Amino acid sequence: MPIKLMWLKGKNLGLSLIFLGVMTLLQVLFILIAQYFLSIGSIFAVILIPIGVIVATFYATLVIFESRTEMSQYRGNFQKQHKKTRKRVTSKNKIKKIIDKINWVYARPLLIISGIFIGGFWITYLILFSIIEDRTIIYVIAENVGAILSLVIATYIETSTFRKTR
């Protein structure tokens, strides 16, 4: 059964605000793409729709985080103690150190939801671009499809994880 965290208390509040900030940053990038590259000027399409998409992708991120994370991983007991040895630092070792520093427990939900949203948005946008002439309508539909697809995949991941732990 997935863990149910109190998202408004202690360490969980900061983590939820980080997730919300990353999803907001993703939507800011899509707002910039809409205004400057797709030439969409409607305030409704550029500001109000992304607010709903931020809420949907934020919720999907929380669902995936709760379903894929065990309590021991969340509390940080999974990190191993590394012995300090002096090695010659090369560019490959630098990249490996940076990758090792990333805490994949926290980054995985963000990467999954961001990838699903971006993929769903652009696939829908490219399909509808040849059918519908109004770019604003295409943008709104593509944003909604990306958000709904993120929620559906998050729900699927949660139910499949629940079945495995039963």
C-alpha positions in Angstrom: 0.0 0.0 0.0 1.5 3.4 -0.9 2.5 5.7 1.9 0.3 8.6 2.7 2.3 11.5 3.8 1.1 14.7 5.6 2.3 17.1 2.9 1.7 20.2 5.1 4.0 19.3 8.0 7.8 19.3 8.5 10.0 17.9 5.8 7.1 17.0 3.6 6.1 20.6 3.1 9.5 21.6 1.7 9.5 18.6 -0.6 6.0 19.3 -1.9 7.0 23.0 -2.5 10.0 21.8 -4.5 7.8 19.5 -6.6 5.4 22.4 -7.1 8.2 24.7 -8.1 9.6 22.3 -10.7 6.2 21.8 -12.3 5.6 25.6 -12.3 9.0 26.1 -14.0 8.0 23.5 -16.6 4.8 25.5 -17.3 6.7 28.8 -17.4 8.8 27.3 -20.2 5.7 26.3 -22.1 4.2 29.7 -21.6 7.3 31.2 -23.1 7.1 28.7 -26.0 3.4 29.6 -26.5 4.0 33.4 -26.6 7.2 33.7 -28.5 7.4 30.6 -30.8 3.8 29.7 -31.3 2.5 33.4 -31.3 -0.4 32.8 -28.9 -1.5 36.0 -27.2 -4.7 34.9 -25.4 -4.4 35.5 -21.7 -6.9 32.7 -21.0 -4.8 30.2 -23.0 -1.4 31.4 -21.7 -2.1 32.0 -18.0 -5.3 30.2 -16.8 -4.8 26.9 -18.6 -1.2 26.4 -17.3 -2.4 27.0 -13.7 -4.7 24.0 -14.0 -2.0 22.0 -15.7 0.4 22.9 -12.8 -2.0 21.6 -10.3 -2.6 18.4 -12.3 1.1 17.6 -12.9 1.9 18.5 -9.3 -0.7 16.0 -8.0 0.6 13.4 -10.5 4.1 13.9 -9.1 2.9 13.4 -5.6 1.0 10.3 -6.5 4.1 8.7 -8.2 6.3 9.7 -5.3 4.0 8.2 -2.7 3.5 5.0 -4.6 7.1 4.3 -5.7 8.9 5.3 -2.5 9.4 3.0 0.5 9.6 4.6 3.8 13.3 3.6 4.3 14.2 5.2 1.0 12.3 8.4 1.9 14.1 8.7 5.3 17.5 8.4 3.6 18.6 5.0 5.0 19.4 3.7 1.6 22.6 5.8 1.1 25.8 3.9 1.6 28.8 5.2 3.3 31.6 5.8 0.8 35.2 5.4 1.8 37.4 8.3 1.2 40.1 7.5 -1.2 42.3 9.8 -3.2 41.8 9.2 -6.9 42.9 11.1 -9.8 39.9 13.2 -10.9 39.1 12.9 -14.6 36.1 14.2 -16.5 34.4 10.8 -16.4 34.8 10.7 -12.6 33.4 14.2 -12.3 30.3 13.3 -14.3 29.9 10.1 -12.3 30.1 12.0 -9.0 27.4 14.4 -10.2 25.2 11.6 -11.2 25.8 9.8 -7.8 24.8 13.0 -5.9 21.4 13.1 -7.6 18.9 11.5 -5.3 16.8 9.5 -7.7 14.1 8.9 -5.2 13.1 12.5 -5.5 14.1 13.1 -9.1 12.3 10.0 -10.6 8.7 11.3 -10.2 9.7 14.7 -11.7 11.4 13.1 -14.7 8.5 10.7 -15.3 5.8 13.3 -15.2 7.8 15.9 -17.1 8.6 13.4 -19.8 5.0 12.2 -20.1 3.7 15.8 -20.2 6.2 17.0 -22.8 5.7 14.0 -25.0 1.9 14.1 -24.8 1.9 17.9 -25.5 4.1 17.8 -28.6 2.5 14.6 -30.1 -1.0 16.2 -29.7 0.2 19.5 -31.0 1.8 18.0 -34.1 -1.2 15.9 -34.8 -3.7 18.7 -34.4 -1.5 21.2 -36.3 -2.5 19.7 -39.6 -6.2 19.4 -38.7 -7.1 22.7 -36.9 -6.0 26.1 -38.1 -6.4 28.1 -34.8 -3.1 27.8 -32.8 -4.7 28.8 -29.6 -7.2 26.0 -29.6 -4.4 23.5 -30.5 -2.3 24.8 -27.6 -5.2 24.5 -25.1 -6.1 21.0 -26.3 -2.4 19.9 -26.2 -1.9 21.3 -22.7 -5.0 19.5 -21.4 -4.1 16.2 -23.1 -0.6 16.3 -21.6 -2.0 17.0 -18.1 -4.7 14.3 -18.4 -2.1 11.8 -19.8 0.2 12.6 -16.8 -2.7 11.9 -14.4 -3.7 8.7 -16.1 -0.1 7.3 -16.1 0.4 8.3 -12.5 -2.8 6.5 -11.5 -1.6 3.4 -13.5 1.8 3.5 -11.8 0.1 3.7 -8.4 -2.3 0.8 -9.0 0.4 -1.4 -10.5 2.6 -0.7 -7.4 -0.3 -1.4 -5.1 -0.8 -4.8 -6.8 2.8 -5.7 -6.4 2.9 -4.9 -2.7 -0.4 -6.7 -2.0 
